[in-house]
Amino acid sequence: MAKKKCPDCPKCLPGWLVQFGDLMSLLLTFFILLLSMAVMDKKKVEEYFDIMKKAMGFLDKTSDVREQTDQHSNNQSNSDSSDNMTAAEEGIEQASNEIKEIVEIANDTAADQSQVMQITKGKNEFVLDIPSTIMFKPGEYRINDAASKRFIAKIARVIRTMPQTFAIEVIGHTDNGAYKNKDIPRDDWDLSALRSVEVVKELIKNRIEPGQLKVSAYGSYHPKSEVASDNRRVEIRFFSENNQSDILNEENFFDRLE
C-alpha cells in the first residue's frame, strides 16, 4: 500500500523583513525617547491645531456656514478686482513718474517760480496742470516758443511708451476776465478751445495716435482757485478707459499713412 505524500511546508518570510521590523522598532523607541525628553508648549500646540483646522476647512461650532461662504466670495471678488486693476494702475504709475521727472526739471529752470507745473494723481488717472503763461502769450493760442515745443516733445516720448488703451484729454481753461475780441479768438470759450487744439496738434506732430487724443474747453467756468493766474491753464489728463478694447495690435495711424 502506497504511503501518503506529506504536504509542502509553508515557505518562510523573506530574511530582509526581519531586519526591517527591527529597524522600525528601534525608530519607534528613538522617537518615544525624544518625546519623553521634550517640553510640550500647550499654547503652540493649540495654535498649530487651529491653523491645521482652517487649512483643512473645519469650522467652529459657533460658525455659520453661510457667513463663511459669503466672506470667502467677497474675498475672492476683491482679489479678482485688484488683479484686473493691476495693469492699469502700473501703467498710470509708470507714466506719471516719468512725466514727473520731466516736469521737475522744467520747474527748476522756470523763470517765474509762482507759475510751475503740477501733477495730480487719481484712480487710474493723473492730470498734468500747465499754466498758460508757460506756453502762450496773453490772448494768444499759438505755441511759438521753442522750449514749449521741446517740452511737449518730451511728453510725447513718454506717451508713445504707454499702451494705446490709455486716453489723453487736453483741457483748456481761462480766468474770468471776460476776454472779448472782434477777431478769433473772440471770447474765453474760443481761447480755451484753440489752446487745447494747439497742444493736441503739437502732440500729433510728435507721432501721437490721434485716436488717443481728446479736446475739451471750459473757458472760465471751471476755476481752480480765486487767483486768476491759477485759472489760466491747460490740463493734460491721462486716464484708462475701462470700456475701451485693447488696440495694441491694431495698425498705427502713421503706419496707415505710410
C-alpha positions in Angstrom: 0.0 0.0 0.0 1.4 3.4 -1.1 2.3 5.9 1.6 0.6 9.3 1.5 2.7 12.2 0.4 3.4 14.8 3.0 2.0 18.3 2.2 4.5 21.0 1.3 5.8 23.0 4.2 4.8 26.7 4.2 7.6 29.0 2.9 9.3 31.2 5.5 9.1 35.0 5.3 12.0 36.7 3.5 15.0 37.4 5.6 15.1 41.2 5.0 11.6 41.6 6.5 13.0 40.7 10.0 15.7 43.3 9.7 13.1 45.9 8.6 10.9 45.1 11.6 13.9 45.5 13.9 14.7 48.9 12.3 11.1 50.2 12.8 11.1 49.1 16.4 14.3 51.0 17.0 13.0 54.1 15.3 9.8 53.9 17.4 11.9 53.6 20.6 14.0 56.5 19.5 11.0 58.9 18.9 9.4 57.8 22.2 12.7 58.7 23.9 12.7 62.2 22.2 9.1 62.8 23.1 9.8 61.9 26.8 12.6 64.4 26.9 10.7 67.2 25.1 8.8 70.0 26.8 5.3 70.5 25.3 4.1 74.1 24.8 0.3 73.9 25.1 -0.2 77.3 23.5 1.9 76.5 20.5 0.2 73.1 20.1 -3.3 74.8 20.2 -2.2 77.4 17.6 -0.9 74.6 15.4 -4.2 72.7 15.5 -6.1 75.9 14.8 -4.0 76.5 11.7 -4.5 73.0 10.5 -8.3 73.2 11.0 -8.5 76.3 9.0 -6.3 74.9 6.3 -8.4 71.8 6.1 -11.7 73.7 6.1 -13.0 72.8 9.6 -15.5 75.3 11.1 -16.0 76.1 14.8 -19.3 75.1 16.4 -20.4 78.7 16.6 -19.5 79.4 13.0 -22.3 79.8 10.3 -21.6 78.1 7.0 -23.4 80.8 5.1 -21.3 83.6 6.7 -18.1 81.7 5.9 -19.2 81.2 2.3 -20.2 84.9 1.9 -16.9 86.0 3.3 -15.0 83.7 1.0 -16.9 85.0 -2.0 -16.3 88.6 -1.1 -12.6 88.0 -0.6 -12.4 86.2 -3.9 -14.3 89.1 -5.7 -12.0 91.7 -4.1 -8.9 89.7 -5.1 -10.1 89.4 -8.7 -10.9 93.1 -8.9 -7.4 94.0 -7.6 -5.9 91.7 -10.2 -7.8 93.3 -13.0 -6.8 96.8 -12.0 -3.1 96.0 -11.6 -2.2 96.5 -15.2 -3.9 99.9 -15.4 -2.5 101.1 -12.1 1.0 100.1 -13.1 0.7 101.9 -16.4 -0.5 105.0 -14.8 2.1 104.9 -12.1 5.0 104.4 -14.5 3.9 107.1 -16.9 3.2 109.6 -14.1 6.7 109.0 -12.6 8.4 109.6 -16.0 6.4 112.8 -16.7 7.1 113.9 -13.1 10.8 113.8 -13.8 10.4 116.0 -16.9 8.2 118.4 -15.0 10.6 118.8 -12.1 13.4 119.7 -14.5 11.2 122.2 -16.2 10.1 123.8 -12.9 13.7 124.1 -11.7 14.6 126.2 -14.7 11.4 128.2 -14.8 11.9 132.0 -14.6 8.7 132.5 -12.6 8.6 130.1 -9.7 5.0 131.1 -9.0 3.9 129.6 -12.3 5.0 126.0 -12.2 3.5 122.8 -13.5 1.9 120.3 -11.1 0.8 116.6 -11.3 -2.4 115.4 -9.6 -3.0 111.7 -9.3 -6.4 109.9 -9.1 -7.7 106.4 -9.5 -6.4 105.1 -12.9 -5.6 108.6 -14.0 -3.3 111.6 -13.4 -3.5 115.2 -14.6 -0.7 117.5 -15.7 -1.5 121.1 -14.9 0.4 123.6 -17.1 0.0 127.4 -16.5 -0.9 129.1 -19.8 1.9 131.6 -19.3 4.4 128.8 -19.9 3.3 128.1 -23.4 1.2 131.0 -24.5 1.4 134.8 -24.6 -1.6 136.7 -23.2 -4.6 136.5 -25.5 -2.8 134.2 -28.0 -3.2 130.5 -28.8 -0.2 129.7 -30.9 2.8 127.8 -29.5 5.8 129.7 -30.9 8.3 129.2 -28.1 10.9 126.5 -28.9 11.2 125.5 -25.2 7.5 124.8 -25.1 7.7 122.6 -28.2 10.6 120.7 -26.8 8.7 120.1 -23.6 5.7 118.7 -25.5 8.1 116.5 -27.5 9.4 115.0 -24.2 5.8 114.4 -23.0 5.1 112.7 -26.4 8.0 110.3 -26.0 6.5 109.1 -22.7 3.1 108.8 -24.3 4.5 106.6 -27.0 5.6 104.1 -24.4 2.1 103.9 -22.9 -0.5 101.3 -24.1 -2.9 102.8 -26.5 -5.7 101.8 -24.2 -4.8 105.0 -22.3 -6.6 108.1 -23.5 -5.2 111.7 -23.3 -7.6 114.6 -22.9 -6.3 118.2 -23.3 -8.5 120.7 -21.4 -8.3 124.4 -21.8 -9.2 126.9 -19.1 -9.2 130.7 -18.8 -9.8 133.2 -16.0 -13.0 135.2 -15.5 -11.6 138.3 -17.2 -14.3 138.2 -19.9 -11.9 138.2 -22.8 -13.5 139.9 -25.8 -12.2 140.5 -29.3 -13.7 141.0 -32.8 -11.4 138.5 -34.4 -10.8 134.9 -33.4 -10.4 134.1 -30.6 -13.5 136.2 -29.8 -14.0 135.2 -26.2 -12.8 132.9 -23.4 -14.5 129.8 -25.0 -12.6 130.3 -28.2 -9.3 131.0 -26.4 -9.5 127.9 -24.2 -10.6 125.7 -27.1 -8.0 126.9 -29.5 -5.2 126.4 -26.9 -6.3 122.8 -26.4 -6.4 122.2 -30.1 -2.9 123.7 -30.5 -1.5 121.3 -27.8 -3.2 118.4 -29.5 -1.8 119.3 -32.9 1.7 119.6 -31.4 1.3 116.1 -29.9 0.2 114.7 -33.3 3.3 116.3 -34.9 5.3 114.2 -32.4 3.6 111.0 -33.7 0.9 110.5 -31.1 -2.0 108.5 -32.3 -4.9 111.0 -32.9 -7.4 108.4 -31.7 -5.9 108.6 -28.2 -6.5 112.4 -28.0 -9.5 114.4 -26.9 -10.1 118.2 -26.8 -12.1 119.9 -24.1 -12.6 123.6 -23.3 -14.3 125.0 -20.2 -13.5 128.7 -20.6 -13.7 130.4 -17.2 -16.4 128.1 -15.8 -14.1 125.5 -14.1 -12.0 127.8 -11.9 -9.2 126.2 -9.8 -9.0 128.9 -7.2 -9.8 132.5 -6.6 -6.5 133.6 -8.0 -6.9 134.5 -11.7 -3.4 133.4 -12.7 -4.1 129.9 -11.3 -7.2 129.5 -13.5 -5.3 130.3 -16.8 -4.1 126.8 -17.5 -4.1 123.9 -19.9 -4.5 120.4 -18.3 -3.4 117.2 -19.9 -5.4 114.3 -18.4 -4.1 110.7 -18.8 -6.6 108.1 -17.9 -7.6 104.5 -18.6 -11.0 103.8 -20.2 -12.4 100.6 -18.8 -14.7 100.0 -21.8 -12.0 100.5 -24.4 -10.8 97.4 -26.1 -7.1 96.6 -26.2 -5.8 98.1 -29.5 -2.1 97.4 -29.0 -2.1 95.1 -32.0 -4.0 97.4 -34.3 -2.3 99.3 -37.1 -0.9 102.7 -36.1 -2.4 105.8 -37.7 1.0 106.9 -39.0 1.7 103.4 -40.4 -1.5 103.6 -42.4 -0.4 107.0 -43.8 3.0 105.5 -44.8 
